[in-house]
């Protein structure tokens, strides 16, 4: 029988040329109808998965040998998209809106690279391509607002990356009326000028009803709200207490006499980590990190396990938590609640007092009984505020807290010296009332209490990762690869505008140089902006079955071991650890092969679910921040410019709310965008607005449909009348402006008439934010043609026209794509 691996290896051979089924049958020497039938089934499966491609004359080959790439589509609200190839080292491919065919955001597709612009052009050596075939649909339903138009209707998608409305024939209304938030199933996908069609499968309520906004985001990201019956049945069958016989039978180390505490936020209910620190007779520190043994209760391949795999992670929205595991487990028997017995996996580490090197460590199953359920606030008040009431209440724990502080500060200092990057972003928490209405936005404080837990968890994760790496058993790691050289170079150029120099060798920068920069900017007005741009210049951390190191932590080995209640990779790791420990430190060859085959898929699924969770969390935060500012229209605030673009600048207020000042609303001058300096410069006044500048703004508009806030500059004077100039002066000025609008790569002959370059495009990250150094982002548009497109983009960005800006037509049909004003 021919296996998938054998077939793919055969097709990847240099001597291979695309073959028909009959030719492949002869090459493999297939005998009998049954063997041929099995082989045909394998061919069909691999074709459906996009691992092989069938040509128009029914010949088969692997995509990479046929100038095809397999990857995921990352769409942009303006219509174009990028192909993110499966091959991690392959550059992204720009796909024009007309070349997407029927592909939508998130789809797995096969695409053909059609051209590559020269490195010196405005596109900066960008690969361009077209979709050949959609392999797997990511979007099967759309959440949006329904609009009824006589005998048909449309669903206007909440997700702006879906830039065409869904056509609903009358028989697909199912009771929906104009203004309601609905979930619609896609029946046919868009093709050419034809719109996608669908039917309403759920009515969430009117868009203005309380709670419908968050529910729409939950449906948009297809987050599960309830657990299947078989999952709940398994959860109910789990005992809610532990017997002495059970503890004895497992041979767990009894740590119940030890003083162990949990330290979490006030509203946390799933307490999955506990800590303790002792000073040993030799002067060394003994740190114990004890993690809930969730794997003991959630068996591999059980209904609970399969549901946890599908969810991948718990999702923390503004007003609710969507847990990975049912509450009976996450808040019950698996939660390390105070003064009750709990089963744990422990990692004890002895640190040398001087060098902070781990001189001994032990990983083992245990049983603990936490002494207290501490909060970050109370630990901070004890250690920093010297609160007498709390010090009296927790008198027996004061010495341990001081020892924890001492060890954590030393661990952090060691980590910073080796080059770890410590992003200290200001986080906020949105307070909502019983109806989900935001009433306040408060900043989250990162105190010594948070630092203690952070450093202890990092130490445990590194120790566990290195231990199992050297055991050479299949494992899951948390990796963070080195930044892309081009993006890093763009970042280095960017910070040079502020007078900072980042040292490096060749095209590489050690993370220590980036941490030195963060230390240098601490407390400055540009701190948040530079730190944000640094983060965007880096790759995303992800899960992987191979240990590839963690750039941001400057760690050779790193994993996620400490949160099995809310992260699926941690749960999988716990199972492997317990399996290795109970089998004498090794696994059978069969089990090693089984895990080696499964773990890459688990890593991919977990990384994808993590990205979905982050998107959903950011969506709800932005929604509630907009709602919070609704009654503040006309009010003035102080803010800092957080981003500058060709269509305006974003300003962040003290409460972390961010809004846009459109370039068309800057009335005291005509401003030009200089990307190299990330600044808007006035044409006549030479006034400069750049990232980090402090400004006074007024709230002008809040768009709840787009989740956008518009600001206006306070005390902005009207533009002065332009002085009359000679014809020659006017021609020279026009040439200068064309050249500026054309960007660096676009200056043509004689004042910038130049070439007709492709539109500058910016790849966005998972949150829809522009990624530093992305293709076309620093290039601008060339010559007069580029200038025209740039002005069109500005009009589109300011809502004053551009493609699709003519509003809705009174009548439409399934055969046309309805245009709408964005």
VEXTOR-316657 format. One record per residue (C-alpha): z, y, x. Coordinates in steps of 0.02 Angstrom, whole numbers, plus 32768, in hexadecimal, padded with zeros to 4 digits. Layout:
N
ZYX/...
This chain:
822
800080008000/7FCF80AB8043/80618125804D/805B81E28038/808481FB80F0/7FF881868129/7F7781DB80B9/7FA6828C80F0/7FA9825C81A8/7EFC820E8194/7EB682AC8144/7F03831B81CB/7EA782C18258/7E28832E82B1/7D9D82AF8295/7DBB82AC81D9/7D3D82FB8164/7D56830880A5/7D3A825E8054/7D1D821C7FA6/7D91819E7F54/7D1881117F7F/7D1281468036/7DCE814F803F/7DD980A37FEE/7D6B805A8075/7DC880B58101/7E6F806C80CC/7E277FC180A3/7E707FBB7FF4/7E657F147F9C/7E767EF07EE4/7E787F5B7E48/7F357F727E49/7F387FB67EFB/7EA7802C7ED4/7EFF80677E36/7F9E808E7E98/7F3980EB7F1C/7EE081527E95/7F8881807E49/7FC581BB7EF5/7F2982267F09/7F4482787E60/7FFC829A7E82/7FD882EB7F2B/7F4D83537EDE/7FC183907E53/804483C07ED6/7FC2841E7F3A/7FDB83B17FD3/7F24837E7FD0/7E8D83D77F87/7DF683917F2A/7D5383EE7F45/7CCF84107EC1/7C7083747EFB/7D0D83077EEA/7D3B82FA7FA1/7DF082FE7FDA/7E448354806D/7EE583AB809E/7EE984668075/7F07849F8128/7E66844B8163/7E03849D80D6/7E34855280F8/7EB6854A806D/7F6E8579806D/7FF685377FFB/807E85B27FD0/80DC86177F50/809986B57EFD/810687517F0C/80BD87CD7E8F/80D2888A7E8E/80DF88F47DEF/804089507E21/7FD988B27E11/7FBC88737EC1/802087E67F10/804A878C7FB1/803D86D47FD5/80D98697802F/809785FB8088/80F88558808D/80DD85598149/817085C68184/8113860C821B/8075863B81BE/806486F58193/8060872C80DE/7FB887458088/7F8F87DE801E/7F3B87B37F78/7EE288397F14/7F03883B7E58/7E5088027E36/7E67876C7EA9/7F0587287E57/7EA086CB7DD2/7F24868F7D56/7FB286857DD6/805586DD7DAC/80F287097E0D/814986717E56/80B985F77E3C/809285767EC3/7FD9858A7EEB/7F4F855A7F62/7EFB85F57FA9/7E698614801D/7E73869780A6/7DD68701808F/7DE987878114/7E5787D2819A/7E54888B81BE/7E5188C38273/7EF688EA82C6/7EC5899F82DE/7E9789BF8229/7F078A0C81A6/7F2D895F8162/7F76892E820A/7F2788828221/7F5388468172/7F18879E812F/7EC687A88084/7E9D871A800F/7E7C86D97F61/7ECF86557EF4/7E6985B67EE7/7EDB854E7E79/7F85855B7E27/7FEA84C37E5B/808C84E17DFD/80BB85637D7C/815D85C07D9A/815A86227CF7/814D85C17C55/81A286417BE5/81B286FD7BE1/8242876A7BA9/821688157B66/820B888D7AD4/81A0885D7A3F/812688D779F1/80CC88B0794D/801B88F37935/7FD988C07889/7F98880D789D/7FCF87F37950/8059882579C7/808688397A7E/811D88107AE8/813988957B6D/818988367BFE/8231886C7C44/81F8882D7CEE/818588B67D2E/8133883D7DA8/80DE87F87D0D/806C888D7CF8/800C88537C5E/805588407BB0/8059879A7B55/7FE887937ABC/803B87437A23/7FCE870D798F/801C872378E3/8044866A78D1/80AD8677796F/812287047933/81A4868C78EB/8201871B7896/820187987926/81F3885178FD/81CF88EC7966/825C891D79DC/82AA887279EE/82CA881E7A93/827787747A8E/825186DB7AF7/819A86A77AED/814D86057B2A/80A886197B86/801F85B57B2E/7F8B85EB7B9A/7F8F86477C40/7F2B86E57C67/7E7A86CA7CA7/7E0D875B7CDB/7E1787E27C55/7E65876B7BD6/7F1E87837BB4/7F9D86F97BB8/7FCB86BC7B0A/806E86777ACA/80E786597A3C/819786977A19/8217860C7A34/82B986727A2D/82EF871A79E7/837F87637A4E/839E87F979DD/836C88AF79D7/835B88FC7A83/83E789797A5D/846588F87A1D/850088DE7A8A/84EE884C7B03/843388357AE9/840D888E7B8E/846E88117BF9/8431877F7B8F/837E87B77BB0/839C87B17C6C/83E987047C5C/834F86C77BFF/82D987247C75/831C86C27D0A/832D86247CA1/83E586147CCA/843E858A7C6A/84C785C27BF4/8510851C7BBF/8520846F7C0A/84C883D67BC1/8534835F7B5B/853082D57BDE/856D834F7C63/85FC838A7BF5/862982D57BCF/863782AF7C88/86A0834B7CA3/8716831C7C15/872D826F7C62/877082BA7D05/883082B17D07/888C83577D0A/8913831D7D83/892482B17E1E/899582197E29/89F781E47EC3/899F813C7EBD/88F781937EC6/892D81F77F5F/8973815F7FB8/88D980F57F94/886681747FE7/88CB81858086/88CE8242807C/893882A880F3/89C982F28092/89D383AE80B3/8A3D83D8801B/8AD684098083/8A6E848E80DF/8A6E854480AB/89BB855E806F/897885EF8007/88D986257FAF/889E86D97FC1/881C87127F41/87EC87A07ECE/885B87C57E38/87DD87817DBA/87AC86E37E1B/87CA863F7DBE/876E85C17E2C/87DD85BB7EC5/878685477F3F/87D185797FE8/88838583802A/88C385B080D7/895A85A68148/897E85DE81FB/8A0685A48274/8A3985D38324/8A448533838B/8AC885178413/8A4385328499/8A1D85DF8452/897785AD8403/894685CE834F/892F853F82D4/88BD85738244/88AD850181AD/881E851C8132/882F84AD8099/879D849F801F/879E844F7F72/8758839F7F7D/86DB83B77EF0/866F83277F2F/86F982AD7F02/86E482D97E4A/862882FE7E45/85D8825A7E78/852982537EC2/849E823F7E40/851882537DAF/84EC82C67D1E/856583477D66/850E833C7E0F/845F834B7DC8/848F83E47D62/84E384347DFA/844284147E5D/83DA84697DD6/844C85017DD1/846585097E8D/84EB858E7E85/856085EC7E11/851986937DD8/858E87297DCE/854A87A87D51/859D884C7D24/85F8880A7C8B/85FA874D7CA2/85EC86BB7D18/856D862F7D01/85C485A27D5F/857385157DC0/85F5849B7D7D/864D84947CD3/86EF84F97CC7/8756845B7CB6/872B84397D6C/870D84E67DB6/87A985367D6A/880D84947D57/882283FB7DC6/87B384407E51/880384ED7E56/889084FC7ED6/890B85437E5A/89BD85657E97/8A4884E47E94/89DA84517E5F/899483BF7EC5/88DC83D07EF3/886683627F57/881383BD7FE8/87AA83AB8084/880284008115/87C6844981B9/8852846D8234/882784D182D1/889584F78367/8863859A83BB/889185C3846E/8902865C8469/88A086BA84EF/87EA868584DF/87EA865D8424/878685C1844F/879D852A83DC/87F584AE844E/8810842B83C6/87D684118315/87EA838E828F/878C837481EB/87E08302816C/880182E180B2/88A883258079/891883517FE7/896A83FD7FDC/89DB84617F69/89BD851A7F80/8A5A85847F8C/8A1486247F3F/897786677EED/8963870A7F50/88EA87987F2B/888D88067FA6/88E5889E7F5F/899588597F77/8973881A8028/892E88C58056/89C6891B800C/8A3888AA8071/89DC88BD8117/899B8971810B/89FF89CE8087/8AA6897C80B4/8ACE896B7FFA/8B8B89497FEF/8B8588F37F45/8AFC88797F7A/8B4F885B8023/8BED88287FCA/8B8E87BB7F4E/8B2D875F7FD6/8BB28768805F/8B9586B38094/8ADC86D380B4/8AE287798113/8AE4872B81C1/8A4F86BC8199/89EC874E8153/8A0C87B181F3/89D6871B825B/8939870D81EF/891287C3820E/892A87AE82C9/88B9871582D2/8833875E8260/882487FF82C5/8815879B8366/87918728831A/872E87BC82DC/873888138384/86F8877583DA/866B8765835C/8636881A8374/863688058432/85C287708429/854987DA83C2/856887B6830A/8527883B8293/85A7887D8218/855688D48184/85DE89398130/8582896E8092/85DF89CA800A/85E489587F73/8610898C7EC3/8655893A7E28/861D89707D7B/86A989717CFB/866F894A7C49/86CC894E7BA3/86D588C47B20/862688F27AE2/85DA88E97B8F/85CB89A67B9F/85EA89E67C51/86808A5B7C58/86968A707D14/864E8A437DBE/86CE8A247E46/86B28A007EFD/86E989597F40/875F896B7FD1/874988FE806B/87F888F780B3/8852888A8132/8870880B80A7/87B687EF808B/879C87EC8148/881E8762815C/87C686ED80E3/871A871D8125/874686F581DB/87A1865381B0/870F86138146/8692864081CF/86F985E1824F/8702854681E1/8647854C81B9/861885568271/869184CC82A4/86558454821D/859E84798242/85AF845682FC/861983BA82E0/859883668271/850583A482D7/85438342836D/856682AA8300/84AA82AB82E0/84BA82858227/844982DA81A5/849C837D8170/847A8424811A/848384C4817E/8482857C8154/840285CB81C6/83C8867C81EC/832E8682825A/8304870A82D8/82B087A3828B/81F487B8828B/81C388198327/8155889582C8/81D988BE8246/825C88D282CD/81EA8947832F/81D189B28294/828E89BA827E/82A789ED8333/82288A79831A/827F8AAB827A/832C8AC082C7/82DF8B208358/82C38BAC82DA/83808BBC82D0/83948BBE838D/83CE8B0883A0/83888A8D841E/838C89D08403/8381897184A6/832088CF84B3/82B488638523/81FC884F84FB/81EB8838843F/829D87F6842A/833F884E8404/83E887F98417/8455880A837B/84D8885E83EA/846388F38400/845689038342/851488F7832F/8527897F83B4/84B689EC8349/852089CA82AD/85BA89FD8310/85628A9C834C/85338AD2829C/85DA8AA7824A/86198B3C81E8/85768B9E81F6/85128BD6815E/84818B64818F/84EF8AC881A1/84C38A7780FB/840A8A9F810A/83F68A5A81BB/845D89BF8191/83F189A180F6/834F89B48159/8394893F81DE/83BB88BC815B/830B88CB8111/82BE88B281BD/830F880781C9/82E28761817D/8346871B80ED/83CC869B8112/83A785F380C2/83DA853D80BE/838484C18130/8399840B8162/8385843B821A/83FF84A7827D/8398853E82B3/842785B682D5/84628653827D/842086F582C7/848F876B8263/852F870F8294/84F086EC8345/852486398322/84CD859E8364/8512853082D8/853B85688228/854B8517817D/8597853880D2/863084CA80BE/86AC853C8066/867085537FB1/864384AC7F5F/867684E97EB2/85EE856E7EAD/856A85377F2F/850D84937F28/84EC84847FE5/85A884888005/85BF83FC7F87/853A83927FDD/858983B28087/8633837B8045/85EA82D6800C/859B82B780B6/863E82E2810E/86A5826C80A2/862381E480B7/862481F58175/86E281FB817C/86F98161810F/867480FC816C/86BF81108219/865C81A68257/85AC8167823B/852F813A81B2/84BB80A7819D/840580BA81CF/83D280A78119/8448813180E1/840F81A3816E/8359818D8138/838881AC8082/83E5824E80AA/835D82888122/82DE82798095/834B82D28012/839983638072/82FC83CD808F/82DD83D07FD3/839483FC7FB1/838984898032/82EB84D07FE1/833084C47F30/83D585137F62/837F85A47FBA/831085C47F22/83A185BF7EA8/840386357F17/837386B37F11/836A86A67E52/842686C47E46/841C875F7EB6/838B87A57E4F/83EA878B7DAC/848887DA7DF1/842788727E30/83CC88827D89/846E88897D26/84BC89057DA1/8426897A7D97/8423896B7CD9/84DA899A7CC7/84CE8A267D46/84418A727CE0/84A78A5E7C41/853D8AAF7C96/84D48B497CC0/848B8B5C7C10/850E8BDA7BD7/85088C387C7D/845A8C827C69/84628D387CA1/84FB8D1E7D0F/84F68D437DC9/852D8CD27E58/852F8CCF7F15/84CA8C437F63/84748C067FFF/83BA8BE28014/83B18B248024/82F58B0C802B/82588B77803D/81AE8B427FFB/81028B8C7FDC/81308BAE7F26/81DE8BF67F3E/828B8BCE7F7E/831C8B677F42/83C98BB37F41/846A8B4E7F3B/85058B9A7EEC/85B88B7E7F23/85CD8AFA7E9B/85378A977EE3/84C38AC77E53/84138AE87E95/838B8B547E48/82DE8B967E72/82A68C487E92/81EB8C467E78/81818CA87EF1/812E8CFD7E5C/81D98D437E2B/81F28D9A7ED3/81B88E457E96/81E08EB67F2B/81508E757F97/80CB8DF07FA9/81158D5F800B/80BF8CDE8079/81058C3480A5/81148C0C815E/813E8B548167/815E8B4A8221/81EC8BC5820A/82178B89815A/82138C3D811F/81C68CB3809F/818E8D5580F2/81668DF58095/80B58E3880AD/80E38EF080B6/819F8EF480D1/81A48E61814C/82408E2B80F1/826C8D77811A/82BE8CF480AC/82E78C528106/83568BBA80F5/840D8BE28109/84028C9880CF/84878CD38055/84438D227FB6/84808D657F0F/84268D167E7B/84238D1E7DBE/84098C887D4C/83638CA87CF3/83338C067C9C/83748B557C84/82F08AD57C55/83478A3D7C0D/82A089E27BF8/827789EB7CB2/832D89F27CED/83058A917D4D/83628B357D66/83098BD97D8F/83618C657DEC/832C8D187E0A/835D8D847E9F/83D98E0C7E71/83A78EC27E94/82F28E937EB2/82878F307EB1/81D38F367E70/81468F287EEC/810F8FCE7F35/805B90037F17/7FEA8FCE7FA6/7FA4905E8011/7EE890768008/7E8A902C809A/7DDA903780DB/7D5C8FAF80B3/7D6C8F6D8165/7E288F6A8157/7E1F8F0D80B2/7DA98E8B80FD/7E1C8E738192/7EB28E61811D/7E568DE080B3/7E2A8D7D814F/7EDE8D83818B/7F228D4880E3/7EA38CBB80D8/7ED88C808183/7F908C878157/7F778C2C80B2/7F0C8BAD810A/7F9C8B788179/7F9E8B4C8231/7F158AC8822E/7EA58B2A81BA/7E708BC58219/7DB38BC38218/7D358C34826A/7D398CF1824C/7DDF8D0E81F9/7DFA8C6681A9/7D6B8C3A8133/7D6D8B928187/7D648AE28144/7D848A95809B/7E1C8A2B80C1/7E7889B2804E/7F0D89F87FED/7FAF89FA804F/801F89748007/80D3894A8026/811A889C8014/81BB889E7FB3/825488337FD1/82AE87C77F51/82FA88627F00/825488BE7EF0/827E892F7F83/81FC89598009/821088F180A5/820F89578146/8175893C81AF/811288E28129/805688E6812F/800E898F8107/80BB89DC80F6/80AD8A428194/7FF38A588192/7FCB8ACB8101/7F1B8AD680BD/7E818B0B811A/7E198BA78104/7DE28BF98062/7DD48B538006/7E878B278037/7EC28BD38002/7E788BBA7F54/7ED28B157F41/7F748B5E7F80/7F6A8BE97EFE/7F468B677E78/7FDD8B057EB0/80488BA17EA4/800B8BC17DF4/80308B0E7DC3/80DD8B177E13/81068BB77DB6/80C88B747D11/803B8BF27D03/7FA68B837CF3/7F538B037D62/7F158A597D2A/7F5E8A207C88/7F9F8ACC7C5A/7F418AE97BB8/7FC18A9B7B46/7FAB8A0F7AC6/7F1189F67A5E/7F2389DF79A5/7ECA893979A7/7EB888AF7A26/7E8A87FA7A31/7EBC87657A98/7E1D877D7AFD/7E5188257B46/7EDE885E7BB3/7F3F88EA7B60/7F5E89817BCE/800189DD7BC3/80548A727C10/80D98A3F7C8D/
